Amino acid sequence: MALLPFLHQDLIEAGCDEAGRGCLAGPVFAAAVILPGNFDHPLLNDSKKLTETQREELRPVIESESLAWAVAQVTEAEIDEINILRASFLAMHRALDKLSSKPQHLLIDGNRFAPYGKTPHTCIIRGDGKYRSIAAASILAKTHRDQYMREIGAEFPHYQWHANKGYPTRIHRDAIRAHGSTRHHRKTFNLYGLPKQGELF
């Protein structure tokens, strides 16, 4: 299905998405993107449906051709303090704060959002596979976070963050069991893979 350029043609819309919500380590990142109405690219899609090479190819295209874009993060300590759901909303708010143009409407990937001031918003389940601006935001959030995880992973090679980006892969879980957690791990998350009540992914 072709991605839609907008929900409200007569409004300046920003698409918003996050990356890293289900990770055991690293911040959660979010991006906000305002695209021109005629923007399109044959590769543009939900970031999870693209290869890493395709995402990296799209990143500079989105950044150069967007009317406005921004990426922000919420740290592991903040996630532990306020929980990952609220942290995801906060990361989106911070990205919106950084936009050089003020949107009149927000397209949010997912089914929940914390209102951003008085700016109206629409939550769209799997929106990164339906609207171009959300897909673009998903790609920026993902590529910026992946870059960050590769950088901090150089100090902690046991966990192989260059490959798993902090997600709970078997290699990552085994490394936590063998070497313990780091300052980058989310202390309120289930790091060792054991059932834990109240965990939000």
Backbone bond lengths (Angstrom), bond angles and torsions (degrees), N, CA, C in turn:
res aa  C-N    CA-C-N  psi(-1)  N-CA   C-N-CA  omega(-1)  CA-C   N-CA-C  phi
1 M - - - 1.456 - - 1.527 110.01 -
2 A 1.319 116.03 132.72 1.460 120.05 179.94 1.521 110.32 -68.96
3 L 1.321 116.66 142.16 1.460 120.77 178.49 1.523 109.96 -73.13
4 L 1.323 115.57 144.19 1.461 121.05 179.87 1.521 110.63 -85.98
5 P 1.339 118.30 143.81 1.463 120.13 -177.76 1.517 113.74 -77.31
6 F 1.340 118.09 -24.93 1.463 120.46 -178.26 1.519 109.74 -166.35
7 L 1.321 116.07 166.25 1.455 122.15 171.76 1.520 109.34 -98.11
8 H 1.338 116.42 -43.73 1.460 122.81 177.91 1.530 108.22 -118.20
9 Q 1.294 116.03 106.52 1.463 121.31 -173.51 1.523 112.76 -62.46
10 D 1.323 116.75 -30.27 1.464 120.54 -173.98 1.527 113.30 -91.46
11 L 1.322 118.09 4.79 1.463 121.21 -179.38 1.521 111.21 -117.44
12 I 1.334 115.92 153.46 1.463 120.94 171.92 1.519 107.15 -80.13
13 E 1.324 116.32 111.60 1.458 121.29 -175.89 1.517 111.65 -107.59
14 A 1.309 115.54 139.12 1.463 121.51 172.91 1.518 108.53 -114.18
15 G 1.313 116.52 130.00 1.447 121.38 172.50 1.514 110.30 -88.78
16 C 1.330 117.50 141.16 1.469 121.65 -177.90 1.532 110.29 -131.50
17 D 1.315 115.28 139.62 1.463 120.28 175.55 1.513 108.71 -154.80
18 E 1.328 115.51 162.52 1.467 121.05 -179.62 1.519 110.04 -121.86
19 A 1.326 114.69 166.93 1.466 121.68 176.05 1.512 108.66 -142.91
20 G 1.342 116.28 138.54 1.455 120.96 175.65 1.510 115.31 96.96
21 R 1.309 116.67 13.98 1.467 118.92 -178.16 1.526 112.09 -63.93
22 G 1.316 118.08 -37.88 1.450 120.98 -177.25 1.512 115.06 -93.68
23 C 1.315 118.15 13.36 1.465 122.09 -177.97 1.528 111.46 -80.97
24 L 1.317 115.47 157.08 1.459 121.45 175.02 1.518 112.11 -90.16
25 A 1.329 116.37 -20.01 1.462 120.96 -175.87 1.518 109.54 -139.05
26 G 1.330 114.65 154.16 1.452 120.75 176.58 1.518 112.95 89.30
27 P 1.323 116.60 161.73 1.465 121.39 177.96 1.522 111.53 -69.54
28 V 1.313 115.21 167.30 1.459 120.68 165.80 1.535 106.28 -95.15
29 F 1.308 115.96 134.73 1.464 122.24 -179.67 1.523 108.94 -108.68
30 A 1.307 116.42 153.03 1.461 121.26 172.71 1.516 109.03 -142.79
31 A 1.321 115.42 154.04 1.456 121.58 177.77 1.519 109.50 -131.52
32 A 1.323 115.22 151.20 1.462 122.90 172.37 1.521 106.98 -128.04
33 V 1.315 116.37 133.36 1.468 120.81 -175.09 1.525 110.22 -136.44
34 I 1.324 115.39 132.21 1.467 122.35 171.01 1.522 107.07 -111.56
35 L 1.313 117.01 115.75 1.458 122.09 -177.93 1.524 110.94 -101.80
36 P 1.327 117.82 149.48 1.461 119.01 169.75 1.532 109.80 -65.26
37 G 1.312 116.11 152.83 1.452 120.38 -175.04 1.506 114.33 -60.75
38 N 1.330 116.70 -27.39 1.469 120.32 -177.79 1.525 113.22 -96.63
39 F 1.341 117.15 9.34 1.460 118.81 -178.77 1.522 110.57 -70.01
40 D 1.301 115.75 134.95 1.454 121.19 172.48 1.518 108.41 -159.53
41 H 1.308 116.03 156.68 1.456 121.85 178.51 1.526 106.71 -154.45
42 P 1.328 117.91 137.37 1.471 119.60 -175.70 1.521 114.09 -61.48
43 L 1.322 117.80 -24.18 1.463 120.33 -179.29 1.528 113.09 -89.79
44 L 1.317 117.57 -14.75 1.459 120.27 -171.84 1.524 111.29 -59.74
45 N 1.345 114.76 124.00 1.462 120.99 -179.00 1.520 108.08 -167.25
46 D 1.310 115.68 175.52 1.456 122.06 171.24 1.529 108.57 -49.69
47 S 1.328 116.61 128.50 1.468 120.35 -175.02 1.522 112.81 -57.60
48 K 1.345 116.87 -29.32 1.463 119.92 -178.53 1.527 112.09 -70.84
49 K 1.320 117.00 -17.57 1.461 121.39 179.46 1.529 112.38 -93.37
50 L 1.316 116.65 0.64 1.458 121.73 -178.72 1.526 110.26 -108.68
51 T 1.311 116.29 156.20 1.453 120.25 172.57 1.522 109.54 -78.10
52 E 1.313 115.83 164.38 1.460 119.14 177.66 1.525 110.63 -59.69
53 T 1.315 117.44 -39.67 1.471 121.47 178.67 1.526 110.96 -62.25
54 Q 1.319 116.89 -42.44 1.466 120.23 179.37 1.525 111.30 -65.59
55 R 1.320 116.93 -40.76 1.470 119.60 178.17 1.520 110.83 -62.85
56 E 1.329 116.09 -43.63 1.465 119.59 -179.61 1.527 111.38 -66.89
57 E 1.315 117.11 -30.09 1.465 120.63 176.20 1.532 110.98 -69.51
58 L 1.312 116.37 -37.85 1.455 120.83 -178.02 1.523 113.33 -76.10
59 R 1.323 117.24 -30.15 1.469 119.88 -174.41 1.530 112.87 -52.76
60 P 1.340 121.23 -54.15 1.468 119.08 -178.72 1.521 113.14 -66.65
61 V 1.323 117.20 -28.53 1.463 120.22 177.54 1.532 109.51 -65.52
62 I 1.320 116.38 -47.64 1.466 120.82 179.22 1.526 110.58 -62.87
63 E 1.323 116.25 -44.54 1.465 119.51 -177.16 1.525 112.11 -66.23
64 S 1.317 117.61 -33.81 1.467 119.94 -177.91 1.523 112.91 -83.93
65 E 1.334 117.42 -28.51 1.464 119.87 -174.17 1.524 113.76 -102.80
66 S 1.309 118.39 -8.37 1.467 120.81 176.95 1.522 110.48 -68.23
67 L 1.312 115.94 149.96 1.456 120.21 170.84 1.528 109.71 -70.82
68 A 1.329 116.34 -33.06 1.470 122.39 175.36 1.521 107.95 -162.64
69 W 1.333 115.61 145.18 1.463 120.16 174.92 1.524 109.16 -151.93
70 A 1.313 115.95 154.98 1.466 120.89 177.44 1.515 109.15 -157.07
71 V 1.323 115.21 150.05 1.459 122.76 177.02 1.518 108.23 -128.15
72 A 1.319 117.09 139.49 1.465 121.67 179.52 1.522 108.74 -142.17
73 Q 1.315 115.19 167.62 1.461 119.90 -179.21 1.520 111.33 -139.63
74 V 1.328 114.73 159.71 1.463 122.74 171.63 1.517 106.42 -124.48
75 T 1.317 116.77 128.61 1.455 122.12 -170.27 1.523 112.47 -72.57
76 E 1.324 113.62 166.94 1.466 120.59 177.65 1.531 110.90 -59.64
77 A 1.326 116.88 -41.71 1.463 119.99 -179.71 1.519 111.31 -63.62
78 E 1.326 116.32 -39.12 1.463 119.92 177.79 1.527 110.96 -68.10
79 I 1.328 116.77 -38.71 1.467 120.51 176.57 1.523 110.01 -59.42
80 D 1.332 116.46 -45.81 1.463 120.68 -179.82 1.531 111.34 -63.07
81 E 1.327 116.53 -30.56 1.467 120.51 -177.22 1.525 112.33 -79.95
82 I 1.332 117.80 -40.50 1.472 119.26 -170.87 1.531 113.74 -113.53
83 N 1.311 119.06 -8.11 1.462 129.32 -178.45 1.524 110.53 87.42
84 I 1.323 115.74 157.57 1.454 121.51 -170.28 1.523 112.55 -69.65
85 L 1.325 118.51 -31.98 1.457 119.53 179.29 1.521 110.73 -65.39
86 R 1.324 116.13 -49.93 1.470 119.42 178.30 1.527 110.80 -64.37
87 A 1.319 116.21 -35.36 1.468 119.64 178.81 1.530 111.22 -64.33
88 S 1.325 117.25 -37.48 1.463 120.56 177.69 1.526 110.66 -62.93
89 F 1.331 116.42 -42.96 1.461 120.00 177.52 1.526 110.98 -64.56
90 L 1.340 116.05 -41.83 1.462 120.47 -179.61 1.524 110.97 -63.31
91 A 1.330 117.20 -40.14 1.462 120.07 178.25 1.527 110.56 -61.85
92 M 1.335 117.19 -41.18 1.463 119.81 176.79 1.526 110.90 -63.83
93 H 1.322 117.39 -42.63 1.464 120.85 178.13 1.531 110.61 -59.49
94 R 1.316 116.43 -42.81 1.468 119.69 -179.71 1.526 111.56 -65.36
95 A 1.333 115.81 -37.85 1.464 118.63 176.37 1.530 110.14 -64.41
96 L 1.324 116.77 -43.52 1.466 120.59 178.75 1.528 111.20 -62.52
97 D 1.328 116.80 -37.62 1.467 120.92 177.66 1.529 111.67 -58.39
98 K 1.325 116.68 -31.37 1.459 121.65 -174.11 1.528 113.72 -88.44
99 L 1.327 117.92 -8.28 1.464 119.85 -178.94 1.529 110.78 -62.85
100 S 1.319 116.32 140.68 1.459 121.28 179.22 1.521 112.21 -79.02
101 S 1.331 117.47 -17.28 1.459 122.64 175.80 1.523 108.90 -122.12
102 K 1.306 116.89 143.40 1.462 121.04 -177.86 1.532 109.69 -88.47
103 P 1.313 117.95 119.94 1.464 119.64 178.01 1.523 111.93 -74.84
104 Q 1.331 115.25 154.64 1.462 121.06 177.06 1.529 111.99 -99.63
105 H 1.330 115.50 -13.48 1.457 120.66 179.43 1.525 108.07 -155.43
106 L 1.333 115.91 146.72 1.459 121.44 -178.00 1.520 110.15 -116.73
107 L 1.326 115.48 136.31 1.453 121.94 171.78 1.526 107.22 -107.13
108 I 1.320 116.71 115.40 1.460 122.05 -173.42 1.521 109.98 -108.78
109 D 1.322 116.69 128.48 1.462 119.58 175.18 1.525 109.42 -74.88
110 G 1.317 116.87 124.55 1.459 120.34 178.96 1.511 111.51 120.77
111 N 1.333 115.29 -172.03 1.468 119.85 -176.05 1.521 113.82 -112.75
112 R 1.350 116.84 1.97 1.463 119.35 179.71 1.520 109.90 -144.65
113 F 1.329 115.67 152.75 1.460 121.17 178.23 1.519 108.50 -161.77
114 A 1.321 116.03 149.23 1.453 121.29 172.68 1.524 107.64 -91.33
115 P 1.334 118.84 123.44 1.467 120.51 -175.58 1.521 112.24 -50.60
116 Y 1.336 113.83 139.75 1.461 120.83 179.32 1.523 107.90 -101.21
117 G 1.333 116.04 94.78 1.449 120.35 -176.51 1.518 110.02 56.53
118 K 1.330 116.28 -132.30 1.462 121.66 179.47 1.525 112.11 -102.91
119 T 1.338 117.24 9.03 1.453 120.32 -178.86 1.521 109.91 -74.82
120 P 1.316 118.57 121.08 1.473 119.35 -179.89 1.522 111.19 -66.46
121 H 1.325 115.18 151.68 1.460 119.45 -178.83 1.520 110.23 -141.56
122 T 1.319 115.11 158.15 1.464 122.47 174.34 1.516 108.30 -128.99
123 C 1.318 117.15 124.50 1.463 121.82 175.76 1.527 108.78 -87.68
124 I 1.322 115.82 133.19 1.456 120.88 -176.73 1.527 108.88 -130.36
125 I 1.320 116.41 113.18 1.458 120.86 178.44 1.522 109.26 -64.38
126 R 1.318 116.27 130.24 1.466 123.59 -175.39 1.520 111.38 55.21
127 G 1.325 114.79 36.63 1.459 120.87 -178.24 1.513 113.96 -64.04
128 D 1.354 116.62 -23.40 1.466 119.30 179.73 1.523 111.71 -69.46
129 G 1.324 116.90 -12.11 1.447 121.05 174.58 1.523 112.61 -105.75
130 K 1.356 116.40 9.07 1.468 120.47 -176.43 1.527 113.29 -123.91
131 Y 1.329 117.65 -35.18 1.465 121.04 -175.63 1.526 110.79 -122.48
132 R 1.322 115.34 138.34 1.463 120.46 -175.23 1.527 111.99 -61.94
133 S 1.333 117.18 -42.04 1.470 118.61 -176.06 1.524 111.54 -67.82
134 I 1.336 117.64 -35.30 1.472 119.45 177.19 1.524 109.79 -70.36
135 A 1.337 117.26 -41.29 1.464 120.15 177.32 1.525 110.55 -59.46
136 A 1.327 115.85 -42.59 1.472 119.81 178.88 1.523 110.79 -63.50
137 A 1.337 116.86 -40.92 1.467 120.37 178.09 1.519 110.65 -64.86
138 S 1.329 116.98 -38.75 1.473 119.73 179.73 1.522 110.73 -63.51
139 I 1.320 116.94 -36.63 1.469 121.16 -179.35 1.527 110.25 -70.63
140 L 1.325 117.55 -43.19 1.470 119.10 179.36 1.521 111.32 -66.73
141 A 1.327 117.44 -44.01 1.463 119.43 179.17 1.523 110.62 -60.22
142 K 1.326 116.55 -44.32 1.459 121.29 -178.20 1.524 112.04 -66.82
143 T 1.319 118.39 -47.34 1.472 120.11 -176.55 1.524 111.90 -69.10
144 H 1.317 117.82 -37.85 1.467 119.86 178.15 1.527 110.22 -67.55
145 R 1.322 116.79 -39.93 1.462 118.70 178.82 1.526 111.13 -68.49
146 D 1.335 117.11 -42.35 1.465 120.15 178.43 1.521 111.31 -57.94
147 Q 1.328 115.87 -42.06 1.462 119.87 178.31 1.521 111.04 -61.49
148 Y 1.325 115.85 -44.34 1.465 120.87 178.65 1.529 110.87 -60.23
149 M 1.334 117.53 -44.28 1.460 120.86 -178.04 1.526 111.38 -67.24
150 R 1.313 117.71 -35.59 1.472 119.43 175.52 1.521 110.59 -63.99
151 E 1.322 116.63 -39.02 1.465 120.74 -178.86 1.524 111.87 -66.72
152 I 1.332 117.72 -48.51 1.467 118.41 -178.99 1.526 111.01 -75.30
153 G 1.331 116.99 -23.00 1.453 120.45 179.49 1.505 113.91 -67.22
154 A 1.324 116.78 -21.69 1.458 120.02 179.57 1.530 111.05 -63.02
155 E 1.326 117.20 -26.79 1.465 121.55 179.89 1.528 112.12 -83.77
156 F 1.334 116.53 -19.61 1.461 121.53 -175.90 1.531 109.54 -131.42
157 P 1.332 117.51 68.67 1.467 120.07 -172.53 1.525 114.52 -65.01
158 H 1.345 118.07 -22.83 1.468 120.40 -177.57 1.529 112.21 -56.90
159 Y 1.320 116.51 -33.33 1.462 120.63 -171.51 1.528 113.05 -86.19
160 Q 1.319 116.39 -11.57 1.469 123.01 177.62 1.530 112.73 54.94
161 W 1.330 115.72 46.60 1.460 119.92 179.56 1.522 112.36 -66.67
162 H 1.325 116.74 -21.53 1.469 118.60 176.20 1.522 110.65 -62.15
163 A 1.339 116.68 -26.13 1.466 121.56 -178.86 1.523 112.40 -100.62
164 N 1.358 117.17 -45.94 1.473 118.96 -174.23 1.524 113.67 -96.83
165 K 1.342 117.21 -9.64 1.474 123.49 176.31 1.533 113.06 57.69
166 G 1.342 116.49 21.59 1.459 120.19 178.46 1.502 114.94 95.71
167 Y 1.332 117.36 -2.46 1.467 120.15 178.46 1.532 110.37 -72.82
168 P 1.332 117.15 158.86 1.475 120.73 -173.64 1.528 113.48 -80.25
169 T 1.308 117.04 62.88 1.463 120.79 174.26 1.526 109.54 -74.86
170 R 1.300 115.50 166.16 1.466 119.32 179.48 1.532 110.32 -61.70
171 I 1.319 117.07 -42.62 1.466 120.02 179.63 1.519 110.49 -60.89
172 H 1.320 116.77 -42.22 1.469 120.23 179.77 1.529 110.51 -64.90
173 R 1.318 117.35 -46.83 1.471 120.73 179.76 1.535 110.87 -61.48
174 D 1.326 116.29 -43.73 1.463 119.75 -179.96 1.522 111.10 -62.61
175 A 1.326 116.69 -37.46 1.471 120.24 179.49 1.526 111.07 -67.35
176 I 1.329 117.12 -36.69 1.466 120.21 177.03 1.528 109.92 -65.10
177 R 1.331 116.68 -41.30 1.470 119.55 178.52 1.532 111.18 -64.28
178 A 1.326 116.10 -36.18 1.465 120.07 -176.78 1.525 112.82 -81.40
179 H 1.329 116.89 -36.99 1.467 120.44 -171.14 1.529 114.05 -118.39
180 G 1.322 117.14 -3.78 1.457 119.38 -177.79 1.518 111.60 81.90
181 S 1.326 115.59 -176.22 1.458 120.77 -179.25 1.532 110.34 -94.33
182 T 1.320 115.65 166.57 1.463 122.62 179.00 1.527 109.25 -115.82
183 R 1.306 115.84 178.86 1.465 119.95 177.00 1.529 111.88 -67.51
184 H 1.326 116.53 -15.33 1.460 120.39 179.90 1.525 113.03 -89.40
185 H 1.325 118.03 -9.19 1.464 120.14 -180.00 1.525 110.83 -80.14
186 R 1.312 114.86 148.36 1.452 121.92 179.04 1.526 108.33 -84.33
187 K 1.299 115.88 111.25 1.469 120.59 -170.11 1.527 112.89 -68.52
188 T 1.320 118.21 -23.60 1.459 120.55 -179.08 1.526 112.03 -88.23
189 F 1.328 117.10 -2.40 1.460 120.52 179.60 1.526 110.77 -89.90
190 N 1.308 115.35 162.40 1.452 122.15 -178.66 1.534 109.35 -82.85
191 L 1.307 116.41 81.90 1.466 121.49 -171.37 1.520 113.29 -68.78
192 Y 1.321 117.00 -28.84 1.464 119.57 -172.28 1.530 113.57 -99.66
193 G 1.322 116.82 2.92 1.449 119.53 175.45 1.513 114.58 81.37
194 L 1.330 117.79 16.71 1.469 121.70 179.32 1.527 109.12 -96.90
195 P 1.318 119.41 149.38 1.460 120.89 178.78 1.522 111.16 -57.03
196 K 1.325 115.69 133.63 1.455 120.42 -177.38 1.520 108.98 -143.58
197 Q 1.329 116.58 120.47 1.447 120.68 -174.53 1.524 110.85 -70.74
198 G 1.330 116.15 141.02 1.460 120.27 173.03 1.508 115.28 86.90
199 E 1.309 117.90 6.58 1.462 120.11 -178.72 1.523 110.11 -78.54
200 L 1.300 116.89 136.22 1.470 121.77 -177.94 1.518 109.68 -110.94
201 F 1.315 117.48 118.18 1.461 122.28 174.58 1.514 108.90 -120.23
